[in-house]
Amino acid sequence: MPLARVVLRGLVRLMSAARQWWPQSTGRRGPVLGAAAAAAVAAWVVPYGVLIAAAGLTAAAWWAGRADSGETEGTAQGPDARECERLRVIHDALAAVFSAPPDWPVEDRLHAHGEDCQKCIAEFRFGAEGRLTALRLRYPAYFADGDSGQRERVEQVLAAKLGREREVRFRWEEERNEVCVTVAEELPTGWCVQRFVTAPGEVVLGFTDAGAVDRTLPVDTGDGSAVDAAAVVWRTGVRSQFPHLLVAGLPGSGATSLLRCVALQALRAGQVLLIDGSGTGEYACFAGRRGVVAVESAPGAAVAALEWAARETERRLLDAGAAGGRERVREGRALWIVVDRPGLLGHLAELEGAAAPRELLEVPLRYGRAAGVTVVLAEHIGELESLGAAVLTCARARVVLGPAPPSRVQEILGVPAGGTPAAEWPAGRGWARVGGGRALRIQTPAAPDPDDRAAGDPQRRAVLELLPPSAVCGGPEGEPDGEGAGSVQAI
């Protein structure tokens, strides 16, 4: 595009912005005009000042009028006919949701059929394909924005109008009666589990949007290159406020893969007890490995392993009490209890007349933090109530995988997710909340079963490379008090 056209368009936009600012600048015009007069005098007095001012104005005009980037800003220029029609469709769709009470003045109704959509649409942005990518809406004062059900109705309408195959994020600003809508960028899905650069006791649960967290980690993308990715890091140990993790997922959402990823990272500096409640052999690759206490799937053996874990937690607490609280859990002594589908395991154990796993997990959950014991559980999203009060109270680090309804995600995480899922989510996609802040979008690293031939060879090799070598006779190295994998079997 010729430079003259870019500069001319920039001058027009600057003049348009000045016209919009002038009526709203009552009380501030005097200082601005004074500063402009002083700048004009300085430009006239200073040598080559006029040329410098002209060059600066030209540069500002070029910046404002540079070639379109494929997006249409609603505040800089007006929409065309096709874009107006799209905005009109959204306005009319929200009219039923934001319906006014019968006694509300007609002139104050924002989302009424036939009204000007510019009254309620403050800002908008269209992408290169002519589809909306961002929107800021004003909603009427009578709308119950504190009701999660009412919010969900609005979010469902907007997500449908912006495209169900896209992930849509929402930010409600109750102070100004506005809701900001953005189409989220796609998170990477092909990254595998690997040796992440973390401190002892830290576990990478997945990756999120850039800028959502204050920490990035170098990640091998699998094609020979590395990138700095925003990572969701879960901190465990005696100083952690959220020492236990609960993963809720839909079938096929990647909850088992996430538990396998956590176990691989925990084995770098600790012991792991794996309980496969589904009994499908998803953790068979860990059997006999160094640092793995046991891998159990049969109900009777799993209950015996959990009984050992409860007694081991009590023994560690007694040791810490005998040392007067001065003894810290040394590196390599941390114990991780990883349980997949405890609800199903409890049902099978009840049929065999064994103790309920949720009762055996109470001691590690309630007192494991002081003893260096971490509990990680994964359960179907519809069976969380069967886990018991101890799990729901102590496992405060939460991950929800799969396209669950926003109301259900808020119930599990404790805060609104701030978005709606796409119609089809890849495995490992969901929401996480590992602290007291807001919910984060998350994509977990791929950690498939190495025996799963349906998984990709690079991902299977990544898991095999992280597995520790086989344990030597006499138990894994670094186990406290000589207790090894055979100690559970002896119970």
N, C-alpha and C positions, 0 to 999 in steps of 0.2 A: 504494500500500500504506500502511495507517495507520502513523504514526510509532511508536506503542506496540508494534506487532508487530515492527517493524524493531529497536527497542531491545531488546525481549525476546529476539529471536533472537540478537542480538549478545551479550547477557549469557550466553546458553547456550553460544555458541561460545567465549567467553572462558573460561568455567568448564571447558569440555571441553579447551581448550588447556592450562589450568593443571593439570588432572588428568593429562594426558599428560606434562607437563613434570616434575611432582613426583617420580615414581619414578626419573627419569633425572638428577635434580639433586643426587645425594649429594655432599656437599662444598661445595655452593654455596647451600644453604638458609639458613645462618646469615647471610651478608651480605645476602641478599634480604629475609629477615624483619626484620633490623635496619633496612634502608632503608625498609621498609614501616612499621615502628613510628615511625621518625623523621618520615616524611611524615604519619602520623596525628596525632602530637603537634603538628607545625607547622600542620596544618589546623585543629586545635582552638584553638591559641593565636592564630593570625593572624585578624584580623577578616574575616568572611565566608569564612573558609577552608573551612568545611564545604560551603558553597554552591558554591565554586569547585571543590572536589574532586568534588562530585556532578555538576556540569556537565561536568567533564573525563571522568568515568566514563561519563556518558550519551553524550558525543561519541564516545568509543572504542567503546562498544557499538553506536552507530549505524553507525560505519565498518565494524565487523566484521559487522554484520547487515544492511547495505544490500541492496537488491533484487538478485536474481541477475542477473548479466550474460550469462546464456545458457551459462555454462560451469560444469562440475562439477569442483571441486578434490578430488583423491583424498585429500589430507591434511587437509581441513577437514570433509568430511562423507562418509559412506559412499555407495557407488554403489547405484543401484536395481537391480531384477531384470534389466532389459534390458542395463544397463551391465555387470553381473556376468557375463552370458552372453558379452558381447563380450570381456571380459578372460579368461574361461575359454577361449574359442576361441584366443586368442593364446598362452595358457599351454600348451595341448595341442599347438599347432602347433610350438612350440619344444621340446617334449619329445624329439622325434626328433633335433633338432640338438644339444641339450645332453645327450644320452644318457650316463649314468654308466658308468664301468668296472664290471665284474662284482664286484670286491672293494670297491667303495665303500659305506660305510655307508648303509643305507636311510634313516635319519633325517636325513641330510645332503644328500639329493637334493632340489634345488630344483624342477627341471622334470620331475617324474615324473607319469605319468597317475594321476589321482585325488588328487593332493596339493593342498593349499590354495594357490591362486594368489596370495594375499596375502603368502606367504613370499618370492616372487621379484619381485613388482610393488611397488616402493617408492612411486612416485607416478604419478598419471595425471591427465589432464584431457580432458573431453569438450566439444565445441563445441556451438553452438546447434542444430545438426541432429542431435545425438545421436551424432556420430562422434568418434573419438579424435583429438585434436590434439597431445597430448604424452604421453610415457610414459618412465618410468625403471625399468629392469629390472636385477635382480641376476642374475649368471650364476655358475655353480659355479667353484671354483678350478681344477679339472682342465681347463677349457676353454682351448684354445690361442688366446688372444686376440691373440698376435703373428703368427699365420698369416693372411695376407690372404685366402686361400681360405676358411678357416673363418669369418672375419668376413663375407665376401660371402654365404655361405649364410644367416647370420642376417639380414643386411640384406634379402636377397631375400624371406625369409619374412615379415618385418615389413612390408616395402613392399607385399606382396600383401594382407596382412590389413588394412592401413590404407587401401588403395585404390590401384590401379595408375594411376589418372588424376591422382594427387597426387604432388608432389615431397616426398620424405621425407629429412630430414637426420639424421645420426648423430654422436654424440660419445662415443667410447670412453674410459672412465676406468679404466685398468688398475690403478691403485693401490687402488681400492675395488671392483674386479670389478663394474662397473656400465656400462651403456650407456644414454645419453639419446637419445630419439627425439622429433623434432618434425616437424610438417608445415609445410613452408616456405610463406610467402606468395608469391603470384604476382608476378612482376616485370613492369613495364610493357613492352608490345611495340610501341606505336605511335609511339615517339619517333624522329625523323629526325636525320640528321647535320646539324650546324649549326656556327656559329662559337663553339666552346666557349671559356670564359675560362681559358686555360692559358698557361704561360710558353713561350718558344721551346724547341723540342726535346721538348715534352711532347705526348703523343697520348692521347686518350680512346678506349679500346678498348670501353667499354660501361659498364653500370650494374649494381650489385649490391645486396645486402640492406642496409638501413639499419643502421648500427652496425658493419658488417663492415670498413669502412675509416675512416680518420680525415680524410677529405676529401670535401666536397660541392661541387657546381657548380650554378649556375642553368641550368635546362634549359627550353626552350620546348616545351611539350607539344603544340603544334599547334592548340589550340583558343583561342588568345589569352591563355593563362595561363602562368605560369612557376613551377617548383617547384625546391627544393634537393634534388638527387639524389646518392646515394652513387656516386661515379664510380671506375672502375678506370683509373688513369692510368699510362701507360708512359713513363718518362723515358729519353731517348736522349742521345747526345752523348759527348764525351770523358770525362766524369765518370760515365757510367752503368756500372753493373756488369752490365747485361743489354742490350747495345747492339743485338741482333738479335732478330727475332721469328719464331716458327714457329707457323703456324695449321694444325691438323689437324682435318679435318671429314668428315662423311659427305655423300653427294650430297644437295643441296638444303638443307644446314644453314646456309648463309649465309656461307661462307668467302670467296667472291668479293666479296660485299657488304662484308665487313669490310676486305678489302684496298682496295676502292674508298674506303671511309671513311678509312683511314689515308692514302692518297694525297692525298685532298682536304685533310686537315689538314697534310700535309707540304709542300704547295705554298704554304702561307702564308709560309714562310721557308726555301725550299730548292728543289732540282731533283729531278725524279723520272724514273727510267727504268722503263718498264712493259713487262713480258714476259708475254704471254698464251700459256701453254703449251698450253691446250686449243684455241686457234685459233677461238674462237666469237665474237670481236669484242666481248667484254664491256667492254673499255676503249677503244672507239672514240671515246667522247665526249671523251677526253683528247688526241686527236691534234691537233697544231698549236696547243696552248694554251701560254701563257707559262709558262715554268719546266719544261715537259715536254721532256726530252731526246729521247725517242723512244717510240713505242708499236709493239712488234713482236709478231707472232704466227707468222710463217713460221719454220720451224726454222733455215734458213740465216741469215736476218736477225737472229733472236734470238741465235744463237751469236756473230755479229759484234758485236752490241750488248754482250754479256757480255764479249767480249774487250776492247772499248773500256773497259768499266767496270773490268776488272782493271788495265789500263794506267793509267787515270785514278787509281785508288787508289795505285798505285806512284808516280805523278808527285806526288801530294799528299804522300806520305810523304817523298819526296826534298826537296820544298820545305820541309816542316817540319824535316827534318834540316839543311838548309842554313841555316835561320834559328836553329839551335841549340836547337830545341825551344821557343823563346819565342813562336812564332807560333801563335795559336789560330785555329780555323776560324771565320771571320767569319759573321755572320748573312747568310743568302742563299747561302752557298757549300756548305751541307750537301747531300750527294748521297744520294738514296734509291733503292735497287734493289728493285723490287717484282716478284716472280716468282710467277705462278700456275701450279700444276701442273708443277713442274720435272721430275718423274719422267716424265710423258708427253712433255714436250719432249725429254728425254734419249733416250727411245726413238725418237722421230722423227728426231732428229739422228743417231743411230747408223745408222738406215736410210739416211740420205743421206751417211754417211761423215764427218760433222762431229765436232768435239770435243764431249765430254760437258759439259753445263752445270754439273754438280756440281764438275768440276775447275776450271772458270773462276770459280766462286764462292768457291773456297778463299781467294784473296788478299783479296777484300773482307770475308769472314767473319773471317779470322784477324787482319787488320791494319786493318780499316775503322774501328775505334773511334778510333785515333790520327789517321786521315786525315779524319775527319768523314763517313764513309760508313756508311750503315745498310742492312741487308738485311732484307727482309720476304718470307717465303715462305708459300705455302698449298699443302697437299698432302692427298690422300686419306688417311684414317686407316689404311688397310691397306697403303699403299705408302711409309711413312716410312723403311723400311730401305733403300730404293733411293736415298736422298738422299746417303748417304755420311757418313763420320765427322765431317767439318768442320761440316756443318749441325747434326748432333745434338749436337756438343760446344759450338759457339759460339752457336747460336740458343737461348739459355736462357730467354728470355721465351716462354711457351707459352700457347696458347689451344686448347681442344678444344671443337668445336661439334657438336651432335647427341647423340642418346641412346646414347652408347657405353657398353659394359659398364664397371662401376667398376674392374675389374682393368686394363682397357686404359687408362682415364683415369689411373690411378695410375702405370702404366708410362710414360706420356708426360710427365706433370707432375712425377713424382718423389715425390709425396706422395699419400696417399689423398684422394679427392674429398670424402669425408664425407657422401655421399648417393647416392640412386638416382634416375634420371630418371623422369619420368612416361611413360605409354604414348605420348603424343603431345606432342612439343615444338614450339614455334613456331620459325621460322627465326631464327637468331641467338642461340639459347639454348645455353649450355654452361658450361664451367669455364675459369678463367684463373688463372695464377700468374706474376706479373711480378716477383716478388722472392723472397726466401728464406723467406717465410712460408707460410701454408697456402693451399690452393686456395679460390677464390672463385667463387660462382655469378655468371654474367654474362649480360646481355642486350645485344647489340650494337646500335648505332643503325642504322636502316634507311637504306641507300644504294643503291637499285636503279639499273640502267642506265636513263638517261633515254629510251632508245629502246624500252624494254620496256613495251608497252601494257598488260600484265597488272598492272603495279604501279600504286599509287594516284597520282593527280595531285599531291597535296601532297608526297609523297615524291620524285617526279621533279622537281618544281620546286625542292625543297630542294637536290638535287644540282646542278641547273643554276645556282642562285644562288651556289654555292660554287666553280664552275669558273672559273678565271682567264680573262681575255680572250684572244683569239687573239694569237699571237706576231707581232711586227713583222718585217719583212724584215731579215735579218742575224742572227737568232737571238733567243732570249729575253733579256729584260732581266736584268741581274745575273749573267750567266754568266761564270765566270772565264776569262781569257785568250782571250776572243772565241770560245770553242767553243760552238756552238749545236746545234740539232736536226739540222742537216745534217752535223755532224762524225761522227756514228755511221754515216750512210749512206756517207760517204766512205771508211770503213775497208774 
